[in-house]
Amino acid sequence: MPLLSVQDLKIHFPVRGGWLGRATDVIKAVDKVSFEVEEGSTVGLVGESGSGKSTVARALLKLIPATEGTVTYAGRDILAMSEKEFRPLRKEMQMVFQDPIGSLNPRMTVESILAEPQEIHFKEKTREERRDVSVALLKKVGLPEDALQRYPHEFSGGQRQRIGIARALAVRPKFLICDEPVSALDVSVQAQILNLLKDIQQEFNLTLLFIAHDLAVVRHMSDRIVVMHHGKIVEQGPADQVCEHPRHDYTQRLLDAVPVLM
């Protein structure tokens, strides 16, 4: 049984107009998407901006509602759960967001940012225990202990993304969604974050859904690749097969768009 199974997922948004604000049309952001993620593996979800991949990610964590379909995590249909029922699973399913500065509260120190999820999910921990965990997490992601007393704006983009990764790890997740985690970073920093994610996956035995628009990056990270276009899956399979023998024209266009060093 896969850790995550997505079957016929639809996410539609109504377009409203007229005097009473009635729905006049519908945007099919995601339309009948199905894929699976085996435990301990990395599945890459790739497509251009607007293809629906980030919308899928948010629906998997119930950050936005799904219109139809089934999402099964560890054998449980999470879309059918109430928020109260789903809350214990939130510590198992975490996300690293694309924009680290937008996902970190600018009014909170790094210590508060890392302590907050621990306070929510591990109420039995003392303040000293939470601080010890936070220091260990910073070490894991390559930041010094004195970073705890600083604010997000005092760090570079790559450092902020490391803080975002540490925050996601603070609740000991099993499944990590990385939503364009390096697209806002310089090329030199991207490789550092990608290698960090691979190291952390092995150390913490994580299952990853890695989302990006760069097929070369996705291939580097993934065991399997799912290609999305206009809200639909056009191709999926083992990473090497998809990249070396693409079956769909859109996949070939993504490969053609990968820069080649001369």
C-alpha positions as CSV (number, residue, x, y, z in Angstrom):
1,M,0.0,0.0,0.0
2,P,1.5,3.4,-0.9
3,L,1.8,6.0,1.8
4,L,-0.2,8.5,-0.3
5,S,-2.7,7.7,-3.0
6,V,-4.5,10.4,-5.0
7,Q,-7.5,9.2,-7.1
8,D,-9.5,11.4,-9.5
9,L,-8.8,14.6,-7.6
10,K,-10.7,17.6,-8.9
11,I,-10.4,21.2,-7.7
12,H,-12.7,23.6,-9.4
13,F,-13.1,27.3,-8.6
14,P,-16.4,29.1,-9.5
15,V,-16.3,32.4,-11.5
16,R,-18.9,34.6,-10.0
17,G,-20.7,37.6,-11.6
18,G,-24.0,39.3,-12.0
19,W,-26.0,41.2,-9.4
20,L,-26.3,38.3,-6.9
21,G,-22.8,37.0,-7.4
22,R,-23.9,33.7,-8.9
23,A,-21.4,31.3,-10.5
24,T,-21.3,32.0,-14.2
25,D,-18.4,29.7,-15.0
26,V,-15.9,27.4,-13.4
27,I,-12.1,27.2,-13.5
28,K,-10.9,23.6,-13.5
29,A,-7.6,24.1,-11.8
30,V,-7.1,20.4,-11.2
31,D,-9.1,17.8,-13.2
32,K,-9.1,14.1,-12.5
33,V,-5.5,13.8,-11.2
34,S,-4.3,10.4,-9.9
35,F,-0.9,9.3,-8.6
36,E,0.7,7.4,-5.8
37,V,3.7,8.0,-3.5
38,E,5.5,5.0,-2.0
39,E,6.8,5.3,1.5
40,G,10.4,6.5,1.6
41,S,10.4,7.6,-2.1
42,T,10.4,10.9,-3.8
43,V,7.8,11.8,-6.4
44,G,8.4,14.8,-8.5
45,L,5.4,16.9,-9.7
46,V,6.5,19.0,-12.6
47,G,4.8,21.6,-14.8
48,E,4.9,25.2,-15.8
49,S,3.3,28.0,-13.7
50,G,-0.5,27.6,-13.7
51,S,-0.4,23.9,-14.3
52,G,-2.1,23.1,-11.0
53,K,0.7,21.4,-9.1
54,S,0.7,23.8,-6.2
55,T,-3.0,23.6,-6.0
56,V,-2.7,19.8,-5.6
57,A,-0.2,20.3,-2.8
58,R,-2.5,22.6,-0.9
59,A,-5.5,20.2,-1.3
60,L,-3.4,17.3,0.0
61,L,-2.9,19.2,3.3
62,K,-6.6,20.4,3.3
63,L,-5.5,24.1,3.0
64,I,-8.0,24.4,0.2
65,P,-11.1,22.2,-0.4
66,A,-11.2,19.6,-3.1
67,T,-14.2,19.4,-5.4
68,E,-14.2,15.6,-5.9
69,G,-11.8,12.7,-5.6
70,T,-10.1,10.7,-2.9
71,V,-6.8,11.3,-1.1
72,T,-5.7,8.4,1.0
73,Y,-2.8,8.8,3.5
74,A,-1.6,5.6,5.3
75,G,-4.9,4.0,4.4
76,R,-7.2,6.8,5.6
77,D,-9.3,9.0,3.4
78,I,-8.2,12.5,4.6
79,L,-10.6,14.5,2.4
80,A,-13.5,12.8,4.3
81,M,-12.1,13.9,7.7
82,S,-13.2,16.9,9.7
83,E,-10.5,19.4,10.7
84,K,-10.6,17.9,14.2
85,E,-10.0,14.4,12.9
86,F,-7.3,15.6,10.5
87,R,-5.4,17.7,13.1
88,P,-3.3,14.8,14.5
89,L,-2.1,14.0,10.9
90,R,-0.8,17.6,10.4
91,K,2.3,16.8,12.3
92,E,3.0,13.9,9.9
93,M,2.3,15.9,6.8
94,Q,4.3,19.1,6.5
95,M,5.2,21.6,3.7
96,V,8.2,23.6,2.7
97,F,6.9,26.7,0.9
98,Q,8.3,28.4,-2.2
99,D,8.8,31.8,-0.6
100,P,10.6,31.5,2.7
101,I,10.1,35.2,3.6
102,G,6.4,34.9,3.0
103,S,6.0,31.8,5.1
104,L,7.9,33.0,8.2
105,N,6.3,35.4,10.6
106,P,8.5,38.6,10.5
107,R,7.6,39.5,14.1
108,M,8.8,36.2,15.5
109,T,12.4,35.2,16.3
110,V,13.7,31.9,14.9
111,E,13.4,30.4,18.3
112,S,9.7,31.2,18.5
113,I,9.1,30.0,14.9
114,L,10.7,26.6,15.7
115,A,9.0,26.4,19.1
116,E,5.5,27.1,18.0
117,P,4.7,23.8,16.2
118,Q,6.3,21.9,19.1
119,E,4.0,23.7,21.5
120,I,1.0,22.7,19.4
121,H,1.8,19.1,18.8
122,F,4.0,18.2,21.8
123,K,2.4,20.0,24.8
124,E,4.3,17.8,27.3
125,K,7.7,19.3,26.3
126,T,9.2,22.0,28.6
127,R,10.6,25.2,27.2
128,E,14.2,23.9,27.7
129,E,13.3,20.7,25.7
130,R,11.8,22.7,22.9
131,R,14.9,24.9,22.8
132,D,17.2,21.9,22.7
133,V,15.2,20.5,19.7
134,S,15.4,23.9,18.0
135,V,19.2,24.1,18.4
136,A,19.6,20.5,17.0
137,L,17.4,21.4,14.0
138,L,19.4,24.5,13.2
139,K,22.5,22.4,13.3
140,K,20.9,19.9,10.9
141,V,20.2,22.6,8.4
142,G,23.6,24.3,8.7
143,L,22.8,27.3,10.9
144,P,24.4,28.4,14.2
145,E,22.8,28.4,17.6
146,D,22.8,32.2,17.8
147,A,20.4,32.3,14.9
148,L,17.6,31.6,17.5
149,Q,17.5,35.2,18.7
150,R,17.4,36.7,15.2
151,Y,14.4,37.6,12.9
152,P,13.7,36.3,9.4
153,H,14.7,39.6,7.7
154,E,18.2,39.2,9.1
155,F,18.9,36.2,6.9
156,S,19.6,35.5,3.2
157,G,17.0,33.7,1.1
158,G,18.9,30.4,1.3
159,Q,19.2,30.7,5.1
160,R,15.5,31.5,5.4
161,Q,14.6,28.4,3.4
162,R,16.8,26.4,5.8
163,I,14.7,27.8,8.7
164,G,11.6,26.8,6.8
165,I,12.9,23.3,6.5
166,A,13.8,23.2,10.2
167,R,10.3,24.3,11.1
168,A,8.8,21.5,9.0
169,L,11.0,19.0,10.7
170,A,10.2,20.3,14.2
171,V,7.1,18.0,14.5
172,R,8.9,14.9,13.2
173,P,6.9,14.5,9.9
174,K,6.8,11.4,7.8
175,F,5.6,13.1,4.6
176,L,7.1,16.3,3.3
177,I,5.7,18.4,0.5
178,C,8.4,20.7,-1.0
179,D,6.5,23.3,-3.1
180,E,9.0,25.0,-5.4
181,P,11.6,25.1,-2.6
182,V,14.5,26.5,-4.6
183,S,12.8,28.5,-7.4
184,A,13.2,31.8,-5.4
185,L,16.9,31.2,-4.7
186,D,20.1,31.9,-6.6
187,V,21.5,29.0,-8.6
188,S,24.5,28.6,-6.3
189,V,22.2,28.3,-3.3
190,Q,19.7,25.9,-5.1
191,A,22.2,23.0,-5.1
192,Q,22.9,23.5,-1.4
193,I,19.2,23.3,-0.5
194,L,18.6,20.3,-2.8
195,N,21.5,18.4,-1.3
196,L,20.3,19.3,2.2
197,L,16.8,17.9,1.4
198,K,18.3,14.6,0.1
199,D,20.4,14.3,3.2
200,I,17.5,15.0,5.5
201,Q,15.3,12.6,3.7
202,Q,17.8,9.7,4.3
203,E,18.4,10.7,7.9
204,F,14.7,11.1,8.9
205,N,13.4,8.4,6.5
206,L,11.0,10.9,4.9
207,T,8.7,10.5,2.0
208,L,8.8,13.5,-0.4
209,L,6.5,15.1,-2.9
210,F,8.8,17.5,-4.7
211,I,7.2,20.2,-6.8
212,A,9.0,22.3,-9.4
213,H,8.8,23.6,-12.9
214,D,12.5,22.7,-13.8
215,L,12.5,19.1,-15.0
216,A,16.3,18.8,-14.5
217,V,15.9,19.7,-10.8
218,V,13.0,17.2,-10.5
219,R,15.0,14.4,-12.1
220,H,17.9,15.0,-9.7
221,M,15.5,14.7,-6.7
222,S,12.9,12.1,-7.8
223,D,12.4,8.4,-8.1
224,R,9.2,8.9,-10.1
225,I,8.0,12.0,-12.1
226,V,4.4,13.2,-12.6
227,V,4.0,15.8,-15.4
228,M,1.0,18.2,-15.2
229,H,-0.3,20.5,-17.9
230,H,-3.5,22.6,-17.7
231,G,-4.7,20.8,-14.5
232,K,-4.2,17.3,-15.9
233,I,-1.5,14.6,-15.7
234,V,-0.1,14.0,-19.2
235,E,2.6,11.6,-18.2
236,Q,4.1,9.8,-15.3
237,G,6.6,7.1,-14.7
238,P,10.2,6.4,-13.4
239,A,12.3,9.5,-13.5
240,D,14.9,8.1,-16.0
241,Q,12.1,6.8,-18.3
242,V,10.2,10.1,-18.4
243,C,13.3,12.1,-19.0
244,E,15.1,9.9,-21.5
245,H,12.0,8.5,-23.4
246,P,9.2,11.1,-23.0
247,R,5.9,10.0,-24.4
248,H,4.1,13.3,-24.4
249,D,5.0,16.4,-26.5
250,Y,4.6,18.7,-23.4
251,T,7.2,16.6,-21.5
252,Q,9.6,17.0,-24.5
253,R,9.1,20.7,-24.4
254,L,10.0,20.8,-20.7
255,L,13.1,18.9,-21.5
256,D,14.0,21.2,-24.4
257,A,13.7,24.2,-22.0
258,V,16.4,22.8,-19.7
259,P,19.6,24.9,-20.1
260,V,22.5,23.1,-21.6
261,L,26.1,24.2,-20.7
262,M,28.2,24.8,-23.9
